[in-house]
Amino acid sequence: MKKQDNEKKDVVSLKGKISGWIFSIFVGCVALNIAIKLLAEVWLPLVCLIIFIVLLAIGYRLKRFNDWR
C-alpha cells in the first residue's frame, strides 16, 4: 500500500513541476515581450550610450598604455 502512495506522490509532484515550468516559461515570455517593447522605444539612446562607454574605455586603455611606455 505504501508503494502505491509513493507513486501517487511522485505523479502529483511531477504534475506540479510541469505546471510550474509552464507557468515560469509563460511569465518569462511575457516579461521578454514587455522588455522588447520598451527596448524598441529607447534603443537609439542606448546604442549611443554603449558606443560612448566603449570609446571611453578604449581611450582610457590607450592612455594607460602610453603612460606605461
PEKA-V841570 format. One record per run of one state. SS is the DSSP state (@ for helix, = for strand, . for the rest). FROM is the first residue (numbers start at 0). LEN is the number of residues. If there is no record, write none. Layout:
ss: <SS:SS>
from: <FROM:FROM>
len: <LEN:LEN>
This chain:
ss: <.:@:.>
from: <0:1:68>
len: <1:67:1>
